[in-house]
Amino acid sequence: EVLEKFFTELKKDGKVVYGLENTARALENGSVESLLISEGFNLWRAKLRCQSGHETEANLTEFELDKQSCGICKTKLSASEKKELSEILTEKAIEFGAKVELISTDTREGKQFREIGGIGAMLRYKI
C-alpha cells in the first residue's frame, strides 16, 4: 500500500523523492513525512584513514570498505569508524517526527523500489 502510493506520486511528479542524495537532503530540511528503506539497503558511512594519517568520509557497501586507497598517498584506507547509513537516516527521520517504513523485497513493488536505490521518502510538501 505504501509503495503503491509512492509510485503513484512518482508518476505524477508528486511529493516523493528517491535515491540517497535526494532523500538525505529532504531529511535535512524536515520535509519527510515517511522514510522508506528497502530491506536490501546496505550502505555504511565510514571514516577512513590511511597509514600516513590522511582521513576521508564515504558512503560504501561492506564489500567496498576493504578496497579503498588514499587519494593522496595511494596507500590502503582502513575504516576508523563505520555506521549503517539506514540507522543514521532513521535517527534523522525520527528527530523530525517522520515515520519509518521498512520495505520488503518479496513483492514486485518492493523489488522495483530496491532497483531505484532502495531508499526514498513520501514528503509533507513538494520540494
RAQUITA-V326104 format. One record per helix or strand of 2 or more residues. SS is the DSSP state (a for helix, b for strand). FROM is the first residue (numbers start at 1). LEN is the number of residues. Records with the same first field share a line. If there is no record, write none. Layout:
# RAQUITA-V326104
SS = FROM-LEN  FROM-LEN
This chain:
# RAQUITA-V326104
a = 2-10  20-9  62-4  85-11  108-8
b = 16-3  32-7  44-6  55-6  78-7  99-5  119-5
